């Protein structure tokens, strides 16, 4: 390995260490902020359960659950900074066109994630929790542990928020020329099957109604992704045609 390559690798490692250090510091700050407001976060997460009393059966359970909620809240708050650090690290390796696409995608990533969380919170959670909390209630009274409830709810919110990024990811890949609308259309039946499998994994219930509440939006998102991919290739074709017809 040449001396220049060793210096280049060393420089990258130093940059990674610096960015990781700054990211950890920011994460600690955002976790502290989330801990200060943990009661409001708990109120937000518990609201879909209605008047069902939540309990804890271990001395440290409430404390550990509070720390988990604070950590999750801190990660969400620090996520824009993490994304920024990642982009700044890889940007020297990107072309000007790729950088443009990344900057365009950034606000849509945040919007789609927020839309997925809102969908899960307002549309998916109420029927799912109603099913889980009332199924078999004529035989036994539910006594739900706070840790179990928070884990299920936070995982569901984050998972649905992530899968709502599908149109953004596919549009970005289409702009880079990695996927085409024709290829996406050919894979439609597998995408639909994957949507229902993913819905079965994401939803905390086994009933088909709640699973359909996740699977159907995933199918719609995939169809929107195909439409966006077609628009990308159509605009690219128009740009190529206009440049070809321009006088030299």
N, C-alpha and C positions, 0 to 999 in steps of 0.2 A: 504494500500500500504506500502510495507516494505521500510526501510530507503535506502537500496541499489538501489531499483527501482526509488525512488525519486531522488537520486543522479544521476542515469543514465539519467533520463528524463531531469534534470537540465543541465547536461553536454551536452546533445544533443541540447537543446535550446540555450545554450551559443555558441556552435559551429555553429549553424544555424545563429545566430546573427552576429558572426564574419565573416562568409563567405558572408553573405548578405551585410555587411558593406563594405568589400573589393570589392565585385562585383559592388556595387554602385559607389565606387570611380573609379574603372576601367572604368565603363560606362561613367562617367562624363568626364574622360580623352579622351576616344575614340569619344565622341560626340563633344568635343572641336576640336579634330583633323579633324573630318568630316566637322565641320563648317568652318575650315580654308580652306578646299578644296571644299567648296560647289559649287563653279562655275564649277569645273571640273565634279562633280557629276551631276549637272544639264545638262551639255553638253552631258554626257553619256546617261542620261535618255531621253533627248529631241531629240537626233540624229535620232531615228527611225521615228519621225514625219516629217522629211524632212524640207521643207521650210515653213511649216504652221506657221503663227505668233500666238504666245500665248499671252494672255492678262491677266490683273488682274483688278477687278472692285471695290475692297475695299482697303482702305488705308493700312490695316494691312495684306492683303492677301499674299503679296510676303514675308513679314517677317515670317508669320506663316508657309507658305509652306517651306521656307528655314529651319526653326527649325524642321519641320517634316522630311525633307530630312536628316538633320544632325542627328536627333535621330535615324532614320532608319539605316543610315550609321554607327553610333556608335554602335548600337546593333549588326550589322553584324560583325564589327571589334572585338567586345568584346565576340562574341559567343563562340570561342574556349576556352576562359577563363571561361565562364559560365559553359560549358560542363565539363571542368577540375574540377571546384569546386564541381559540382554535383557528379562526379565520386568519388572524394576524400571523399565526405560525405557518400556515400552509400557503398564504397569499404569494410569497415569492415564487412558488412553483406553479402558480396558475397563470394562464394567459389573460390578456386584457378582457377578452370576451367571456371567459369563465368567471373572472372577478365580477363582471357586470351581472351575470346570471345569479351569482351568490348573493350580491347585495339586493337584487330584486326579490329573491326568495326569502330573505330574512324576515321582513314584516309579515309575510304570509305564513311562515312557520309559526310565529307567535299567535297570529289570529286563528289559524286552524287548530292549534293546540287548545287555545281558550275556548273555541267553539266545541271541540270534543269534550272538554271538561264540563261545559255548560249543558251539552246534550246528555251526558251521563248523569249529571246532578239533577236536572229538572225532568228528564224524560225516562231515563232508565232506572235510576235508583228507587223512586217511589213504588212502582209495581214490583220490583225485585224484593225490596224490603218488606212490602206488604205480604208477599208470598212466603218469604222465609219466616217472618214473625208470626204469621197466623196459621201456617200449615201445622196441623196437629194440636192447635191450642185448646181444643176441646178435650184433649187427653192429658196434656201437661201444660203448665204455665211457663212461658219463656223467661229465663233469667240470663240475659245476654251480658257477657263480659265486655268491658269497655275496650280491652286490648284487641279482642277478636273483631269487634264491630269496626274499630278504626282501621285495622289492617285490611279488612274486606273493602271498605269504602274507598280508602286511599289508593289501593291497587286498582280498583275499578276505574276511578277517575283518571289516574295516570295512564292506564292501558288504553282507554278510549281516546284520551287526548293524543296519544302517540299514533294510533291507527288512523286518526283523522288527518295525519300528515301525508297520506297516500297521494292525493292529487298534487301536492307541492313537490314531492319526490319524483313522481312520474313526469311532471312537467319539466323539472330541472333536467332529468335524464333525457327527455326528448330534445331539449335545447342543445344538449351536448351530442345528440345523435346516437345515443346508446340504445334507446328503444324507439320503435316506430308505432304509429296507430294500427298498422296492419298486424304487427306482431302481438300487440295488446288484444286486438279483436280475436285473433286465433286462440289466445290463452283465456278467453272469457269464461268458458265452462269450468276451467281449473280455478280461476279466480273466484267464481261463485261458490265452488266447493270449499275453497280455502276460507271464504268469508264465513260460512256456517261452522267450519271447524274452529276458526278463530273466535267466533261468537260463543261457542260452547266452552272454550277455554277461559274467555274473559268474564262471562256472566257467572255470578255466584250461585245461580239456581240451575236446575236441570230441566225445567219446564220449557216447552218449545216456544211459548209466547214471549218470554223474556229474551230467549236466544234470538228470536226473530227481530226483536227491537234493536239488536246490535247488528245482525246479519244483513237486514234490508238496507240500513244506511251504508254499510260497507259496500254492498253491491252498487248502490247509487253513486258512492264516491268513486268506485272503479269506472263506472260509465262516464262520470264527469271527467275523470283522468283521460279516458280515450278521446273525449271531445276536445279537451285542452291540448292533447298531443296533436290532434288533427289541425287545430288552429296554429300551433307552433310550426308544423311542417308547411301549412298553407302560406303563412307569412314569410317563411324562409324561401319558398318557391317564388313568391311575388318579388321578393328582394333580389333573387338571382336573375329573374327575368328582366327586371328594371335595369340592373347593372349590365346585363348582356346587351340590352337595346340602347344603352347610353352611348352617345357618340364618343369616339376616341380622339 
